[in-house]
Every structure is written in structure tokens, then in C-alpha cells.
Amino acid sequence: MLQVDLSRSSRRYCDGQSRRSFLKLGLTGLATASLGDVLRAKEDSLARYGSTKDTSVILLWLDGGPGHMDLYDLKPEAPAEYRGIWNPIRTNVDGFEIGELFPKQAQCADKFSIIRSLHHENGDHFAAGHIILTGRPGASGADTPGKYPFIGSLATKLAGSRNPEMPPYVAVPYGMSIGLRPGYFGGNYLGVSHNPFETDGDPNNANFQVQNINLPGGVSIERLDDRAALARKFDRMRRDVEGSGVLDQMDRFDRMAYEMVSGESARKAFDLSSEKDELRDRYGRHSWGQSTLLARRLVEAGTTFVTCHFGGWDHHWDLKSGMERYLPMVDSCVSSLLTDLSDRGLLDKTLVLLCGEFSRTPRMNDGGNGGAPMSMGTPGRDHWGNAMFCLVAGGGTRGGQIIGSTNRLGEVPHDRPVSAPDLHHTIFHLMGIDRQASFLDHRGRPTPALEPGDVIQELL
């Protein structure tokens, strides 16, 4: 059985708490059951609920909460303390404007849409993250554990993997929400088998490889010097097993599990070094850029749901330096991913989402964080869940659309308010998954996979 040792991770957020987690999981986050058992369970789900499409999902998660008025919903006519530092720029779609630090996305706005009226009215990192990622309230800064499964865990339980040689749900480089790992990206009552398979490491590292993997027969990737040695070891293992007749004694589920471990699909998908330097440069030679490129490789190989963690968005002060560092990286990631997927004929069956747990206050603070004004650098923005954004692209959606709007100060939705359950219903619809599916929770009670909501028809 393939096992993964997850490294400890610690991150301090504005609530002052530091969180660590350590898990030892199997290929899909498994602890006790065999991978064949997981595949059997997934087929049972498919037989019961069905999935009529092969759409995959890439979620670029902006952990910490970016401000809508600095990215995709600028208010140039608002008072200075609201409109902020940057100006909007035109895109290749008439009437569609975004922030000036997004010049590359401005050239491909016809490929994505922006929901400007997403909201949940909660400014607590943990409560907001739980709502956006699971569709339900239940967590808070005083009670941080997840109560419900991540939307990707639900989706992959119902849809399985697009390729049995690939893990259905992958987090690059890890699944983390507000310092909790996997936090609200976990399977919760679905079981740890529906936690993400985490790549770990930095995909921008020249020596990047999937870390801490123990292969059948005691083979360890860490003990192999190069890809050629790994390939030889896999090929020898395959010949030995096939020659022994063991495969004939396996049922097809165990064989699928074996193929996922020993087949070429996963090995090739995780090998970023096979990409051309020009394309890697276009995504950006940083962790976020290479994580996004890896996400594209994974969905192309058959993974159903991939998340990429882009952390560090808790800008209560010195917003200018933070945004001028982060937004150009987001610009390269989003524009390159959408163009790359389109060029490969994959955009129509790959749904791309970009969002965080909440937004930031429309009115900027004085940059003092309790001290003298500007003593902490330029003004910043605080927590705000009353209005936020989500970028949506591909997967059968229409590009170049603005869904909803906020009032003149960006405080609340002005029209077409959208909820997290609405977003999740749209994801299930685009993936061809039954939106009425339900599961038994920890107490054995039937629980709908999704809270009541509606598909966002303007995106279709």
C-alpha cells in the first residue's frame, strides 16, 4: 500500500494561534482500509448517484482572504479611503474591468467570469473558510475543527477519479485552511480516505518530487537517485508481479489500486521537469506558478479535483507591498492556466475557481494597527464577509461575464447575491453529479451533500 507521511506545518494568523497537524495517510489519504476498499466504495457511490460528465476542477485557494476592491471589483468613483491604491484597467471584453496589477488576465477575460456578489456575512477566518469550502457553518476561531466534508471530498466520493491510475483528489503542495491541515479540505465524516493526497515540497524546487512515499516491497522514492532508477524499479516490480500470476488472483478493484501505484500515469503527471522551460517561465518560477502548472498536468492525467494553496493574504496593514508582490504572481498563474488549458483543448472540461474565505473591509484602515497612523506601512483592510469575489472559468461556463454587483462603496451585494451553496450546486452541476446525494454523518443521520442552493445560471 502506498503511504504518505505528511510533514508538520505551522502558520500563525491574525488570531495569534499556531496550528500543527501530522497524519500518515494512504494514497488517497487512507489510514486503515486498503486502496481496493476505497475504489469499491467509490464505485458503490457511482452506481447509486452517477456522474454523467468527465469535468475536473482546479481550485486556486487564496488562504487568508484577498480584498475584492483591490482585485476584481475596484471602485474608482468611491472616496479615497474606499477605492484604495490601484485603478481599474480595461480587458478584452467590453465593460469588463479588473485591477491594474492584472494586465495578463486583462488579455484573456473572455475566458473567465467574476462573481462579484458572493457573500456570507462572517469575518471569522475559520467560520468563513468552513462556509466557503464545505457550504455550511459550524467552525469558528473558538471551535476550529471541521464539521462537514470539503466540496472536493464530496465530489470525488461521488465521481471517483477520471483515470484509475491517478489519485482522484490532490492538494498541491498541501491542503490547508487558515493554518489547519487538511482543515476544511478534509473528508470529515466521509472518512480520512477522502482527505487529499498531498504532494508536499515546493514544485518550484529543481529537485521537486512527491515526498515521503513508501512503495510496495519497501521501495522508497527518497532512496532512489533519479527518475530513471525509479522507472526501472517500477518496471521490474510490474514484470515480477505479472509473471507470478498474482494479478489474475486480484479482483478488478485491487488491480486498479495496483495500477494506480505502479502505472506510468501518476509518475509522469508529477514530473514537472518534462515541461518546456518556456511554459514553466510563463506560469512563473515560484511555488504558486509551478503548483498551478502541476495542477494542469494532474487534471490532464485524470485527477478529478486539485487544490493549490496560495497563502499569506491576511493584510491588515501595508497592503501596497503585499499586493504588489502577490497579484503579479496570481496574474501569471491564472492567465497561463486558462490559456494553456484552452490550447490543449481541456478548458471546456476543466472548471477553474479562484477565491479565499472572505474579502477585506471596503474602507481601509490607517495603517497603524493600534499604533500611530502609517506606523505599520501603508493602510490595510480588515476582515469582511459581506461581499467577496470568485473567479470562475472553463468547465462549460461562459467567459467574459460579471455576475452580480456590490453597492457604490463595495460593502454589500447590490444585485444578484450568491451564496457558497449556490457555488457548490454549480460545481456539482458542471461535474454531472447528483445534487440530491446524501450521506450518513458521524451520528448515522442522513445528511445532504449540499445545503439548499441554486445553480448560477448566468455562468452556463
C-alpha positions in Angstrom: 0.0 0.0 0.0 1.3 3.5 -0.9 1.6 5.6 2.2 2.4 9.3 2.7 3.9 10.9 5.8 2.7 14.5 5.9 5.1 16.9 7.3 4.3 19.2 10.2 3.1 22.6 9.2 2.7 25.7 11.3 1.4 29.1 10.4 0.3 32.0 12.6 -2.7 34.0 11.6 -4.0 37.3 12.9 -5.8 35.4 15.7 -2.4 34.7 17.2 -2.9 30.9 17.1 -0.4 28.4 15.7 -1.7 25.1 14.4 0.2 21.8 13.6 -1.0 18.6 12.3 0.6 15.3 11.5 -1.1 12.5 9.6 0.1 9.3 8.0 -2.2 8.6 5.1 -2.5 6.2 2.2 -2.6 7.2 -1.5 -5.9 9.0 -1.1 -5.5 10.0 2.5 -6.1 6.4 3.7 -5.2 5.2 7.2 -6.7 1.7 7.8 -8.5 0.4 4.7 -6.9 -0.9 1.6 -6.9 1.2 -1.6 -9.0 -1.5 -3.2 -11.6 -0.9 -0.5 -11.6 2.8 -1.4 -12.2 2.0 -5.0 -15.0 -0.3 -4.2 -16.7 2.4 -2.1 -16.3 4.9 -4.9 -17.9 2.5 -7.4 -20.8 2.0 -5.0 -21.3 5.8 -4.9 -21.1 6.0 -8.7 -23.7 3.2 -9.0 -26.0 5.0 -6.6 -25.7 8.6 -7.7 -24.0 8.5 -11.1 -21.8 11.1 -12.9 -22.6 11.9 -16.5 -19.5 14.1 -17.3 -15.8 13.9 -17.0 -15.2 17.5 -15.9 -12.4 18.1 -13.4 -11.9 21.0 -11.0 -8.9 23.2 -10.1 -9.3 25.4 -7.1 -6.7 28.1 -6.5 -7.2 28.9 -2.9 -6.1 32.4 -1.6 -5.8 31.5 2.1 -6.3 34.5 4.4 -8.8 36.4 2.3 -7.9 38.9 -0.5 -9.9 42.1 -0.9 -12.4 42.3 -3.7 -11.8 46.0 -4.2 -8.1 45.5 -4.9 -8.5 42.7 -7.4 -11.7 42.3 -9.4 -14.2 44.9 -8.1 -12.5 48.2 -8.0 -14.5 51.4 -7.2 -12.7 54.3 -8.8 -15.5 56.7 -8.0 -15.6 55.9 -4.3 -13.9 58.1 -1.6 -10.2 57.6 -1.4 -10.3 55.6 1.8 -12.5 53.1 0.0 -11.2 53.0 -3.6 -7.7 52.2 -2.4 -4.4 52.4 -4.2 -4.9 51.0 -7.7 -7.0 51.8 -10.7 -9.1 49.5 -12.9 -8.0 48.6 -16.4 -10.0 47.5 -19.4 -10.0 43.9 -20.6 -10.6 42.3 -24.0 -14.3 42.2 -23.0 -16.3 45.5 -23.3 -17.4 46.8 -20.0 -15.3 44.3 -18.0 -12.6 45.9 -15.8 -10.2 44.5 -13.3 -7.3 45.7 -11.2 -4.3 47.3 -12.9 -1.9 44.6 -11.4 -3.7 42.0 -13.7 -2.6 43.0 -17.2 -2.2 39.4 -18.4 -5.7 38.4 -17.2 -7.0 41.5 -19.0 -5.9 39.9 -22.2 -7.9 36.7 -21.6 -11.0 38.0 -19.7 -13.2 36.3 -22.4 -12.1 33.0 -20.8 -13.3 33.7 -17.3 -16.2 35.3 -15.3 -16.2 37.1 -12.0 -18.9 36.6 -9.3 -18.9 40.0 -7.5 -21.8 39.3 -5.2 -20.6 36.2 -3.3 -21.2 36.7 0.5 -21.7 35.0 3.8 -21.6 37.8 6.4 -18.8 36.3 8.5 -15.5 37.9 9.3 -14.0 35.0 11.3 -11.3 33.2 9.3 -12.3 29.8 10.5 -16.1 30.3 10.2 -15.7 31.8 6.7 -13.3 29.1 5.5 -15.7 26.4 6.7 -18.6 28.1 4.9 -16.8 28.6 1.6 -15.1 25.1 1.5 -17.9 23.0 2.9 -21.0 25.1 2.2 -22.1 25.1 5.8 -21.4 27.0 9.1 -20.0 25.0 12.0 -16.5 26.2 12.8 -15.1 29.4 14.4 -12.0 30.7 16.0 -13.2 29.2 19.3 -14.1 25.9 17.7 -11.8 25.3 14.7 -12.3 21.6 13.8 -14.2 20.9 10.6 -17.7 19.6 10.9 -18.5 18.7 7.3 -16.6 17.5 4.2 -14.9 19.7 1.7 -16.8 20.1 -1.6 -13.9 18.3 -3.4 -14.1 15.3 -1.0 -17.8 15.1 -1.7 -17.3 15.4 -5.4 -14.6 12.8 -5.7 -16.5 10.4 -3.5 -19.4 10.6 -6.0 -17.4 10.9 -9.2 -14.2 8.9 -8.4 -11.1 9.5 -10.5 -11.1 10.2 -14.2 -8.3 7.7 -14.5 -7.9 4.8 -12.1 -4.1 5.2 -12.2 -4.5 8.7 -10.7 -5.5 9.8 -7.2 -8.9 11.5 -7.5 -8.2 14.4 -5.2 -4.8 16.1 -4.9 -3.7 19.1 -2.9 -0.6 21.0 -4.1 1.6 21.3 -2.1 -0.9 20.5 0.7 -4.4 21.1 1.8 -4.5 23.8 4.4 -7.2 26.2 5.5 -6.2 29.0 7.9 -3.3 27.0 9.2 -5.2 23.8 9.7 -4.0 20.8 7.7 -6.0 19.5 5.9 -8.5 21.6 7.8 -11.6 22.2 5.8 -10.1 20.5 2.8 -10.7 17.2 4.6 -13.3 14.4 4.2 -14.6 14.8 7.8 -17.5 12.3 8.3 -16.7 10.7 4.9 -13.5 9.4 6.4 -9.8 10.1 6.0 -9.8 8.2 2.7 -11.4 11.3 1.3 -8.7 13.7 2.5 -6.5 15.0 -0.2 -3.3 13.2 -1.4 -0.8 16.0 -0.7 2.3 16.4 -2.8 4.3 18.3 -0.2 7.5 20.1 -1.1 7.9 23.1 -3.4 7.1 22.5 -7.0 9.4 25.3 -7.9 12.4 23.4 -6.4 14.7 22.0 -9.1 14.7 18.7 -7.2 10.9 18.6 -6.5 9.4 15.2 -6.1 6.5 13.8 -4.2 7.8 13.4 -0.7 7.8 10.5 1.8 6.2 7.9 -0.4 6.8 4.2 0.6 6.1 2.0 -2.3 5.3 -1.7 -2.2 8.2 -4.0 -1.4 9.9 -1.3 0.7 10.9 0.8 -2.3 11.2 4.4 -1.3 11.4 7.3 -3.7 13.7 9.1 -1.3 16.2 6.3 -1.7 16.2 6.4 -5.5 18.7 8.7 -7.1 16.9 9.8 -10.2 13.8 9.3 -12.4 15.5 6.6 -14.5 16.2 4.5 -11.4 12.6 4.9 -10.3 11.3 3.9 -13.7 13.5 0.8 -13.7 12.3 -0.2 -10.2 8.6 0.2 -11.2 9.1 -1.7 -14.4 10.9 -4.6 -12.6 8.1 -4.7 -10.0 5.5 -4.8 -12.7 7.2 -7.7 -14.6 7.7 -9.6 -11.3 4.1 -9.3 -10.3 2.7 -10.0 -13.7 4.9 -13.0 -14.2 3.8 -14.5 -10.9 0.2 -14.6 -11.8 -0.8 -12.6 -8.8 -2.7 -10.2 -10.9 -5.0 -13.0 -12.0 -5.9 -13.6 -8.4 -6.8 -10.0 -7.7 -10.3 -8.6 -8.2 -10.5 -5.7 -10.5 -10.6 -3.2 -7.6 -7.3 -4.4 -6.2 -5.8 -4.4 -9.7 -7.0 -0.8 -10.1 -5.2 0.0 -6.8 -2.1 -1.7 -8.1 -2.2 0.1 -11.4 -2.5 3.5 -9.6 0.7 2.8 -7.8 2.8 1.0 -10.4 1.4 2.6 -13.6 3.0 5.4 -15.6 0.3 8.0 -15.4 1.0 9.2 -11.9 4.8 9.1 -12.3 4.6 11.2 -15.5 2.0 13.6 -14.2 4.1 14.6 -11.2 7.2 15.0 -13.3 7.4 18.8 -13.9 10.8 18.6 -15.4 9.3 17.2 -18.6 7.7 20.6 -19.3 9.4 23.1 -21.6 11.2 25.9 -19.8 9.3 28.5 -21.8 6.0 27.2 -20.4 7.3 27.0 -16.9 8.5 30.5 -17.2 5.1 31.7 -18.3 3.4 30.2 -15.3 6.0 31.8 -13.1 9.2 30.5 -11.5 7.7 30.5 -8.0 5.8 28.0 -5.9 2.4 29.3 -6.9 3.2 29.2 -10.6 4.6 25.7 -10.6 1.8 24.5 -8.4 -0.7 25.7 -10.9 1.2 24.1 -13.8 1.3 20.8 -11.8 -2.5 21.1 -11.3 -2.9 21.3 -15.0 -0.8 18.2 -15.5 -2.8 16.3 -12.9 -6.2 17.0 -14.4 -4.8 16.2 -17.8 -3.7 12.8 -16.5 -7.0 12.1 -14.9 -7.2 13.5 -11.4 -10.7 14.9 -10.7 -10.2 17.6 -8.1 -7.0 19.6 -7.5 -6.4 22.4 -5.0 -3.4 24.8 -4.9 -2.6 26.6 -1.7 -1.6 30.3 -2.1 -1.3 31.6 1.4 -0.5 34.9 3.0 -3.5 37.2 2.3 -4.2 38.5 5.8 -3.2 42.1 5.0 -4.4 44.2 7.9 -1.6 46.7 7.1 0.9 47.5 4.5 -1.4 46.4 1.8 0.6 48.0 -1.0 3.7 45.9 -0.6 1.7 42.7 -0.2 -0.4 43.2 -3.3 2.5 44.3 -5.4 4.2 41.0 -4.5 1.2 38.7 -4.8 -1.0 40.0 -7.5 1.5 39.7 -10.4 2.0 36.0 -9.4 -1.7 35.4 -9.4 -1.9 37.2 -12.8 0.7 34.8 -14.3 -0.9 31.7 -12.7 -4.5 32.4 -13.9 -3.7 33.7 -17.4 -1.2 30.9 -18.1 -3.5 28.2 -16.8 -6.5 29.3 -18.8 -4.5 29.8 -22.0 -2.7 26.5 -21.5 -5.9 24.6 -20.9 -7.5 26.2 -23.9 -4.6 25.5 -26.2 -4.7 21.8 -25.1 -8.5 21.5 -25.6 -9.0 21.0 -21.9 -10.7 24.2 -20.8 -14.3 23.1 -21.6 -13.9 20.1 -19.2 -11.8 21.8 -16.5 -13.5 24.1 -14.1 -11.2 26.7 -12.6 -12.0 28.6 -9.4 -10.1 31.3 -7.6 -11.2 32.6 -4.2 -10.4 32.9 -0.5 -12.5 32.5 2.7 -13.7 36.1 2.7 -12.8 39.6 1.5 -11.4 42.7 3.2 -13.1 45.8 4.5 -14.2 48.2 1.8 -12.9 51.1 4.0 -9.2 51.0 4.5 -7.7 51.4 8.0 -5.0 54.0 8.9 -2.1 51.6 8.6 -1.3 51.8 12.3 -2.8 48.5 13.7 -3.4 50.3 17.0 -0.3 52.5 16.8 0.3 55.8 15.1 -1.2 56.1 11.6 1.0 54.5 8.9 3.4 53.1 11.5 2.9 49.7 10.1 3.3 50.8 6.5 0.5 51.7 4.1 -3.1 51.3 5.1 -4.6 47.8 5.0 -8.0 46.2 5.1 -9.6 44.0 7.8 -12.0 41.0 7.7 -15.1 41.3 5.6 -17.5 38.5 4.6 -20.4 40.7 3.5 -19.2 41.0 -0.1 -16.4 39.0 -1.9 -15.5 37.6 -5.3 -14.9 34.3 -7.0 -13.3 33.9 -10.4 -14.9 31.1 -12.5 -13.6 29.7 -15.8 -13.9 26.7 -18.0 -15.9 23.5 -17.3 -18.7 24.5 -19.6 -19.1 28.0 -18.2 -19.4 31.2 -20.2 -16.4 33.6 -20.1 -16.5 37.4 -20.0 -19.4 37.6 -17.6 -19.8 39.7 -14.5 -22.2 38.0 -12.1 -23.9 40.4 -9.6 -22.5 43.7 -8.2 -21.8 45.5 -5.0 -23.0 48.9 -3.9 -21.1 52.0 -4.7 -18.8 51.5 -1.7 -18.3 47.8 -2.2 -19.9 46.9 1.1 -22.7 44.5 0.2 -24.3 42.9 -2.8 -26.3 45.4 -4.8 -27.9 42.8 -7.0 -27.8 39.0 -7.7 -26.5 37.9 -4.3 -24.7 34.5 -4.5 -24.1 32.1 -1.6 -21.5 29.4 -1.1 -24.2 26.6 -1.6 -25.0 28.3 -4.9 -21.4 27.9 -5.9 -21.3 24.3 -4.8 -24.5 23.4 -6.7 -22.9 24.9 -9.8 -19.8 22.8 -9.3 -21.9 19.6 -8.9 -24.0 20.5 -12.0 -20.9 21.1 -14.1 -19.4 17.9 -13.0 -22.6 15.9 -13.7 -23.0 14.9 -10.1 -26.4 14.3 -8.5 -27.1 17.4 -6.4 -29.6 15.5 -4.2 -27.0 13.0 -3.0 -26.8 12.4 0.8 -24.5 10.5 3.2 -24.6 9.3 6.8 -22.8 11.6 9.2 -20.8 10.6 12.4 -24.1 10.0 14.2 -25.6 7.9 11.4 -28.0 10.6 10.3 -28.6 11.1 6.6 -27.0 14.4 5.6 -27.5 16.1 2.2 -24.2 16.6 0.4 -25.2 20.1 -0.4 -27.1 22.8 1.5 -30.1 24.2 -0.3 -29.0 26.4 -3.2 -29.3 27.0 -6.9 -27.1 26.6 -9.9 -25.7 30.0 -11.1 -27.5 30.0 -14.4 -25.7 33.1 -15.7 -22.5 31.1 -15.9 -24.0 28.4 -18.2 
